[in-house]
Amino acid sequence: MIVGCVLEPFVKESLKSNVDDALLQRVFAFFEGMASSQDIEVVNLLYVGIFESWVGEADTLSRAWKYMGENTKKIAREAAHSLRCGDNLPTRERTL
């Protein structure tokens, strides 16, 4: 609940305002840690709680992309293609 109801909207708004780059870097480092977890439920929480909504919004996804690590990008790609939102991925990522 906290990820989807608190963290996701907070990060989305922070991406829109570009207020605190250091904060976004820390948040996305946290997301990368989640994406790298051996616990599938942690990875699934990132997929469902963050990326299921973001992949439908090309602007949000584009702003977030520069902060994402490789494992986070992989989850975002999987969510985008699974939800038929691959066209919302940054241009060169659409075909990966």
C-alpha positions in Angstrom: 0.0 0.0 0.0 2.8 2.4 0.9 4.5 2.0 -2.4 1.4 2.5 -4.6 -0.3 5.1 -2.5 2.6 7.2 -1.1 5.9 6.5 -2.8 4.7 6.3 -6.4 2.8 9.6 -6.4 5.6 11.3 -4.5 8.2 10.2 -7.0 6.0 11.0 -10.0 5.5 14.5 -8.7 9.2 14.9 -8.0 10.0 13.8 -11.5 7.6 16.5 -12.9 9.1 19.3 -10.8 12.7 18.3 -11.0 13.2 19.9 -7.6 15.7 17.6 -6.0 18.0 15.6 -8.3 19.9 14.1 -5.4 16.7 12.8 -3.8 15.6 11.2 -7.1 19.0 9.6 -7.4 18.6 8.0 -4.0 15.0 6.9 -4.7 16.0 5.2 -7.9 19.0 3.6 -6.2 16.5 2.1 -3.8 14.3 1.0 -6.7 17.4 -0.6 -8.3 18.0 -2.5 -5.0 14.4 -3.7 -5.2 14.8 -4.7 -8.8 17.9 -6.7 -7.9 16.3 -8.5 -5.0 16.3 -12.3 -4.9 12.8 -12.1 -3.4 10.3 -12.2 -6.3 7.7 -10.4 -4.2 10.0 -7.4 -3.8 10.5 -7.3 -7.6 6.8 -7.8 -8.1 6.0 -4.9 -5.8 8.2 -2.6 -8.0 6.5 -3.9 -11.1 2.9 -3.5 -9.8 3.3 -0.5 -7.4 5.4 1.7 -9.7 5.7 0.6 -13.3 2.2 -0.6 -14.1 1.1 3.0 -13.9 4.2 4.7 -15.2 4.4 2.7 -18.5 1.1 4.2 -19.5 2.6 7.7 -19.2 5.4 8.4 -21.7 6.4 11.7 -20.1 6.8 10.1 -16.6 8.7 7.1 -18.0 11.0 9.4 -20.0 11.8 11.5 -17.0 12.4 8.5 -14.9 14.6 6.7 -17.4 17.7 8.7 -16.8 17.7 7.7 -13.1 17.1 4.0 -13.6 19.7 1.3 -13.3 19.8 -1.7 -15.7 17.6 -4.0 -13.5 15.0 -1.2 -13.0 14.9 -0.6 -16.8 14.5 -4.3 -17.4 11.4 -4.3 -15.2 10.0 -1.2 -16.8 10.5 -2.8 -20.3 8.8 -6.0 -19.2 5.8 -4.0 -17.8 5.6 -1.8 -20.9 5.6 -4.7 -23.3 3.3 -6.8 -21.1 0.7 -4.0 -20.9 1.1 -3.1 -24.6 2.7 0.3 -23.8 6.0 -0.4 -25.5 5.5 2.8 -27.5 5.9 4.8 -24.3 9.4 3.6 -23.7 12.2 6.0 -24.6 12.8 5.7 -28.4 15.9 3.5 -28.5 14.4 1.2 -25.8 11.3 0.3 -27.7 12.8 -2.5 -29.6 15.0 -4.0 -26.8 
